[in-house]
Structures are given as C-alpha cells and as structure tokens.
Amino acid sequence: MSGLRVLVESDLEVGKPLRWSVCDHTGKVLVKPGLVLSTDAQCQRLLSKQLYVRETPIDHAAASCATRATHKEPAQPCTADSSGETRSSPASYTPAEYLSDVSRSTSIKLPGILSRPAHRHLEKADEVSHPGGLATPFQLIDQLSNDWEALAATLRSNDEQRHIAVAGVLALARNIQNLVRRHVSPVLAVLQLNSDRDYALTKSLHVAAICELLGKRVGLTEHERLSLICAALTYDLGMVGTGLQGQAEPLSTQQKRDIRDHPEKGRQLLFSAGVRDSLWLTAVLQHHERSDGSGYPEGVRGQAISLPARVLAITDTYCAMVRPRGDRAEVVAKDVLEEFFQARAASIDPEMVAHFTRELGVYPPGSVVRLACGELAVVTEQGNDPSQPQVDTICLADGRVLERSLPRDSHNPLFRVTEIESRPEQVDMAAVLADVWRGIPCDILKPLS
C-alpha cells in the first residue's frame, strides 16, 4: 500500500471537496478528489469501511481528467447520493461534481461547490470579519480586489490549478452580485474612483458590477446574470502570454493575431478548466463581436450575438473608456455615451445603448462634477432627474480639498451640476468620502473557499 494511509475523520468535511483520492486496500480509486459530501451520514458511511487515501498534493487522476477536457464529449465524474454511494453523473469531471440546474436556465459546473444552486452554498458561508462588523465600500472593494488578484494570478499562470480558481470565480461573482444588489451606488462609485489598483483587474470588477445592473434591465435571470458576471471576470483570460498590457508601440503582426484569437483561446482555457456553462463560454467568445459584423473572432452580427455577450461588449467598451490607462487619459461618461450614439452607432446595438443610458444615467455614481458655484463634487447617488444627481463636494471653489465631503443639493441653482470632469489626483477619495455611505455589514462578502 505504498503511498496510502488510512482514511480518518479529519479527511472528511461536509460541504468541502475531498483533497485526496479515496481508495480500497488494493489502491483502486473509489472516490476521486473534489467530491463534495453534503451530509454527515455520507461521511460516516465512508468511515465505516476500511478505506485509504492517496495523499499527493495534486492527484494524478484529477490532473489527467482536467487535461483530457476538450471540445469533445466530457468525461464522467462521480457524485455521492443520499446513501453515501458513488454514482456517475452526466457532466465533465474537473475533478469535482458540477452544478447543473437546467430548470433555472443555468449550468455552472465547477469544482468545490455543493451539488445545489450556488447561491445557497454561498449564503451559508462563514462571515468575513471586520472591526465592528461594518466596513466602508472602499474597504469592501479593496477586499474584492485582493480576492480577485489572487484568483487571477492562478487563472493566468497555473494550468494545473486553474480548475480550482474557476470555482473561486463563481464565489467572487456571487459576492459581486450581492454587493451590487444591496449597495449599488457606493459599489459603482468606488469602482469608478479606484485607480490605484491594477488596471485590468479593477476594470474587470467594474465591468462585472455593471453587467449585473444592465443584465437585470434587459431581462436576464439572477442565475444568468451570475454566469455573465463570471464571463465579465474572465473574458480576457485568452490574453495570457501575449504581453500586450500597457504596450505603447505599434502591434506586430503576431500580436494582432493574438488579439483576434484571444476570445476563442479564453473560451478554450475555461473549457479545459471545467467550465461547461454555455452562457459563460459564449459571452467570452463573443465579447468583441459587433452588431454590424465588424467584430471578431467570427464576425457574427445582430441577433446572432447572444444577449449576454452584447451586454458584456458594451460594458467592456464603456469601462475601458472611462478608466485612465497608462497610455491614455479617461473619457468622461457623458462623452462615452455620446460616442455610443454617434461614432459607434453602427457597431453597437442601439437598443442596448438606450438600456445602458437609462441604467447608468449621464452622471453615474463616482463621476466627478463641477457645480455652478465652482466647487468640485462627486456623484454619490443617481436622482430621479438624470441631470440632478446627489452630490458631495470634495473641493471648494478656491481649490482647497476638504477633509470630509459636504452634501450638496443639486436642485439648488448654486449647486447645479454644470459639467463632468476627470478625477483630481490630489484627493484621497477614501478619506474624503468616508462619511458619505453608511457602514456596510461585512458578512455580505463570503469566503471564496
């Protein structure tokens, strides 16, 4: 029994994926790593038998199954029924059982998650602790950014562990969905104002948050929006290895080919990591397609582009333009929307532009605006009148930066919004806006494992 040891109680935990292969006395694998046991009875049934574990950091059976994943028919996993016995399930092994809920129009199939709708698992997760139980939106977005940075590093660099990181993407997506649903204005504002973190990572969080809003407006279900958020976080996975981020010089022929191919490459990487959710995969594949057929990689047009992909495409374009990047300045939201209606009218679905404008408005939360009195303010909430949002002054007319922002009534002619401006670099937004939004309960963010 070389390499085997006796299965013990600490190897099994309800709601957690098995770390090792479970074997009989001959070394034959009975249960593969990644299986999630959902009851104590299942754990006790395994412990009642004389079973062993093959204790290796990366199980070879799991790795080979993940490597086998292609566009062909996927392999079969093992799952546990209520009696604790293992059975085959008609889905790919990655190496864990997959979520499948066809009746709810979703088929997210990821390792390390219970075999039930994802939101039930995450709602039962442990709380994230912060002093006092409350946090500012800046703190929560910072936590999201830290989680996403760790996941993204694994997605981009570690083929063997990518299937595990994909499960974390689903958990992160659920956190984003919960935050946006309950605290939409502070979340959008902080993501708009946050330019201190990695451009690509922060931009994808921004895209994900807006996709939740716009997806709901165009009629996507909660579960479809969860898949769309996953796509928003991973749509540029195919850019791994191109070295194009932040490049200022002209692109080479190979780099142009890499850009054109990255949607399909991203879809293939996600598939090989165990994703079988067609909405997620299609949105990643089509996020650069355009209504007039001018997009890539396939040049499809109009309604041939899936609705989630159209939501992702316009949101990606918007977030890329309103965020400053190393080689260019930001474009203010109002000018981006004007370009959507004019210069890009042929390539972007006009109905989607209308939905987008109604959802975010001319002055989205986080926009920096000039008031009639000369003060510089930040939009904190959208008002009933798109031209009169709720604002807080951060700089007085003489240029002095306030230690704490002052609420202003934009209905008052003195504080009327006159124009939208770029974010001032000298202002510590987290400090100045610390009192604007009520403390958000920390337990809204759930652990990713």
Secondary structure, 3 states (H helix, E strand, C coil): CCCEEECCHHHCCCCCECCCEEECCCCCEEECCCCECCCHHHHHHHHCCCCEEECCCCCHHHHHHHHHCCCCCCCCCEEECCCCCEEECCCCCCCCCCCCEHHHCECCCCCCCCCCCHHHHHHCCCCCCCHHHEECHHHHHHHHHHHHHHHHHHHHHCCCCHHHHHHHHHHHHHHHHHHHHHCHHHHHHHHHHCCCCCHHHHHHHHHHHHHHHHHHHCCCCHHHHHHHHHHHHHCCHHHCCCCCCCCCCCCCHHHHHHHHHHHHHHHHHHHHCCCCCHHHHHHHHHCCCCCCCCCCCCCCCHHHCCHHHHHHHHHHHHHHHHCCECCECCCCHHHHHHHHHCCCCCCCCHHHHHHHHHHHCCCCCCCEEEECCCCEEEEEECCCCCCCCEEEEEECCCCCEEEEEEEECCCCHHHCEEEEECCCCCCCHHHHCCCCCCCEEHHHCCCCC
